[in-house]
Amino acid sequence: MLGAVAIIVALGRGVGGTIFIDKRSWLIFYPPMRKQQNRRFGSFHASRLVAFSICGAAGLTGCSVTPLAAHTAAFAKATTVVVNSSEDAYRKANSLYFEEQTSAAVLKYDSSPTWDPHSIKPLLTDQQLKVRYTLLDGLKEYAKNLDTVENAPKNMKGLGTASEGLGTNLMTLSTDANSVLAGGGISGLSLTQAQANNVSTAAYALGEFLAYRKVKGRLPQEIVSMDPAIDTLCKVLVTDIAKLEQQADNDYSMLLTQEDVFIRTSHGMTPMERRTEIARLPRILQRQKTTHELMDELTKAIQSLALTHHALASAAQGHNPEALKARIADLEAIGSSLATYYSSLPAS
């Protein structure tokens, strides 16, 4: 079935003031109108031209997609994979840390008569995780909005409640970025005042975009104007991940030391018990390696997201679309790799 067809008709004048449109003709008998018609179409004397503009693949299958529409759709798809996998990675990092703390508690239990299980703190509290999920969800919802505005503007109303709610949360978060990112866990992110100000500005800009949403006609300009905010938020997430990784490395190193001391000073163990404890050492190292690799994958994903959005902003201005295609391909690959890696980890 043919797609939308626009027929551009250049009207020719035949004998006696006849106007031809697609082989049909009408005679103009009223002299003033005939004179006006002669002046208007005199340059096309005795000619007829019918031009067809057909959109779709080879003019046969619907309307073609604009470059920006294709770019925003691909960006949204890749961003969704990266964000979902990143949130899974945060959860797994927290879970691995809890396992490490539990193992450490077993080793310290007899050495501290007043040991309290409540002393175990998470790597990130529920509130700290929620803040990071809000930032990540904001990036995902932003990408989804770009796609919807450009490809399905009639569906914008359906995104309203979710986008506006998330936008409000981001704007609220922006009022005290340092406090909400630091929270009360072991590994809260501490920012300089300048960094905190930048994050607040970026979070507010993203929240405002989602809360008030933009129209299709201004989308290229909006993408360009949002690029610094997306870059800032991705950078603070990368800094956060580095902080988490450093904390995890320190904790695993301490756990190895504690296990080693326990083995060497516990003289009452049977050979089998001693063997079991010694076997724990390589398992601790493996968990440390797993956490390190997970954080590295997460870092690459967030960095790629920032670079891809920068390429999208450039392509929105008509520059270097091929670079954007390459960036989107990289982002999709990294997101898939992160998802695969996460799913391969032990459940506990």
Secondary structure, DSSP 8 states (H G I E B T S, - for coil): ----EEEEEE-EE-TTSEEEETTEEEE--SHHHHHHHHHHHGGGBT--EEEEEE-SBTTTBS----HHHHHHHHHHHHHHHHHHHHHHHHHHHHHHHHHHHHHHHHHHTTT-TT--GGG---SS-HHHHHHHHHHHHHHHHHHHHHHHHHH-GGGHHHHHHHHHHHHHHHHHHGGGHHHHHHTTSTT-----HHHHHHHHHHHHHHHHHHHH---GGGHHHHHHHHHHHHHHHHHHHHHHHHHHHHHHHHHHHHHHHHHHHHHHH-TT--HHHHHHHHHHHHHHHHHHHHHHHHHHHHHHHHHHHHHHHHHHHHHHTT--HHHHHHHHHHHHHHHHHHHHHHHHS---
